[in-house]
Structure formats: structure tokens, C-alpha cells
């Protein structure tokens, strides 16, 4: 059957003027509406807020409890607008500082811009190199794009203006209920009610390629200023706060270059109120530093050896240790190193050693949770640290803890006193009263070196040893690597 044009017009007229059916929304108490809002996707929350004033208020708490910003005038203006709204100001409890910067060190004119991206295109053309997820042609396109250079200069100028003076400190001030700050660089994405790290490498835009914030993460060399290294500038800003800063209780520093602790760390009232502190230390980012295990890449270069040495020197001066000990109110502490790194001996290595914390049996009076990830230690140092905290420590998580001999000439010295990870586990079970334990990765000198080591990537073994630490009994047998 084929309808005529007049019939279609009549049908449309009837539909257009048909009375709308009344919509009855049942009454739901605020508690139920709040629970419903927790299960609504972030993209759908604006529509949820249109239902009623109560839903608008509840939806605002879900949408604005955690907000992100970076060093640009547009981002700062958005933060100021939220602070100016009394209702939105109250619901902000967490800030995420995107520490990817526009400025590329040592790129000061068009000639250097072209040379930089031509070199980058050459690096990305190598099959073993990583650090870029778009093709070489797009990088070459940037090198010859004058418009991209002019746009880059405009963004860098805006970034410098925002970073001038105390502007970034003012961004963190003025929130009534702010208590958590997460500083991250690299790639990240919005998750349900949160922003999470997705990669150490910047998430690049889809072709056609455009320049992007975070390129400075891949720069290296002595000519790169300390505050241009990963995480160094935001950490510097936090140190310079006086008593009028926000009352932070949780701080997470993601991928902070070890050089940030090469000098003395000033006392900061803002940092000394922390109850929870999480830091991930890193050596300078480079193009040939992938997210995958570094032993899959040609890695034994003198440059890398120098990086590890410089980072070790920066951390061994105990400025980092002194900084940690000022955080006297800590209840939760997580320290990890961005690795793994192989030294010139072919051994897994971390520039930071647990003995730098435990050298005089210091204790945090309220510390209940301790997480250590990818760190060097000796058996004596690890026991000293954990046994000193036994009166308060209730949660312990260890991941990739690499043991050093108590005395050694080189780390491959077969005559040196070998650490005994099994003895460490027995002592911990005897002295600690844990409510929760977590073991993962390797626990020992490493699979390529002599000595006892435990492979906690095996879930059966890790679960058995975790149960042993919590409930005692007999240490499970390490059948594979005893």
C-alpha cells in the first residue's frame, strides 16, 4: 500500500497535535537517588541532573568530586569558575594535576623545531624504538608545518604566563573540602568517577598529527632544566606553600624524576598534614624506554648507566629520606621505582635502597599501610624497617624486592654473604601482626643471579606465603627456586 502525500500530511498533523501522555515520577528518598547516581555513567550524569533540583545536587557531587587541570589559561579559568560557584566548590574533594607541559626543552626557533622532529621521525622509524604511537610521516609533517610552530609558540607563551609567580599555588587554594591531590604525567584517561594513568607515554592525537603536551617527558641530557623533568615543577610548587595552602591528607606523585630530590627539600606545612603519600620515582624518560620490560631492548648503554648513577647519587644524599620523615602523620605510605632497570652487571637494580629509610630505626607513629615496589634492599635493612613499625603496621605489600648481599665487592661476587629471603619471611611472620599481606613479582636477587629467590608471580605460592604471614604455621616450601 502506497500512501498519498495528503494522507502523510494528515497523519503528521494528527501526531503533532496529539496530547502528551502525563509522566508520573514516583517519589524516591534522597538516599535511593544517591545510590542510583553512583551507577549512572559519567556521560549520562548531566541528563540525570535535569530531573529535579535534588538530582541536580546529587549529580554535581558525582561529576565534580574529582576534576583535572593543567597549566593553561583556559584550564585555570575553568577551575576559578568552579570555585566561584558555592555549591560546586563544596563538592570538589580531589584535584588531578595534569603535569604534561607544552614547552619542549632546547627548541627555541623554527630551525630547532624542524631539527627536533626530523630526529624524532628518524627514531620512530626504527623497529626497536618506542615512545610514539603514530607513524613517521606524521612526525615529518610536523617538522615542515610552520603553522604548527606558530601555534606551539602561542601555547608555550600561555603556559609560561600561567606558571609565573604564585599563579599555580592560587589554583590549589580556595576549595572548601579539597583533601586529595594527584599529580601525573604521561597518558591518562577518565574512568568511572576518576582519572587514571594509562601509560607513561603521552596519548597522542589521531592523524593528522598535531603537537601535544608532554613531549618534554622524552627529553634527556644535562641541558634539560631540573624543573622541566617529570613531576619536578609541581613538586616544587607544593614545597613553596605557606600556612594558607589547602589541607591535604592524600598526595600521589606519579613518575617524579629522582633529580627532584638532588637538593635540600624545604619544610612545607602543606605536606606535613598528609595521612597518605604515594610516590613513584623514575629516571628521565627517553625514547627507548618502553612500557614493556627493558630487558627486551638494547639497554646496556653508557647513557643509561650514567642515569642510574645520577639517580642513586640524588637519592643517597638522604634529602628524600629527610622529606619522608617530616610526614609524621602518615598512616599509609607507598614508595615505588619505575623499572625494572638492569645495571652493568646484568642485575635488576633500583637507585633507591630500603636501607636509606631504615638506617637508624626511624618509625612513623601512625603508619598502618606500607607498600614497597621495585626497590633494592638488604635482608637486614628490610627487617629493620618493618620490625621498627610492628606496633602499628597492619597492611604490608611487597612487589619485586631485590636483595643485595650484606657485604659485597660486586653484585656478582659469589663469596659475598648471600641474603636469605626465606629467613626474612620467617622473621616477618614472627614479629608482625598483619591484617592484610600482599606479595607479587620477584623476592630475592633475581632469576639470573645466584642465591635463593621466590617467584610470587605464581598465585598459588603467593597466596600460601601471604596466609603464612597472616596466620603463622610453617613457611610453604619454595619448590622451584629454593
Secondary structure, DSSP 8 states (H G I E B T S, - for coil): ----HHHHHHHHHHHHTS-----------HHHHHHHHHTS-GGGHHHHTTS-HHHHHHHHHHHHSEEEE-SSHHHHHHHHHHHHSHHHHHH--EEEEE---S--TT--SHHHHHHHHHHHHHHHTSTT--S-SS-HHHHHHHHT-HHHHHHHHHHHHHHHHHHSTTHHHHHHSS-SS--EEEEE-SEEEEETTEEEEEESS-----SS----TTGGGG--STTS-GGGSTTHHHHHHHHT--TTS---SEEEEEEEEGGGGSS-----TTGGG-SEEEEEEE----TT--SS-GGGS----HHHHHHHHHHHHHHHTSHHHHHHHT-TT-SEEEEEES--EE-TTS-EE-S-BGGGTSTT----TT--EEEEEEEEE-HHHHHHHHHHTTTT--EEEEEEEEE--SS-SSTT-TTS----HHHHHHHHHHH---SEEEEEEEEES-TTSSS-EEETTSHHHHHHHHHHHHH-S------S--
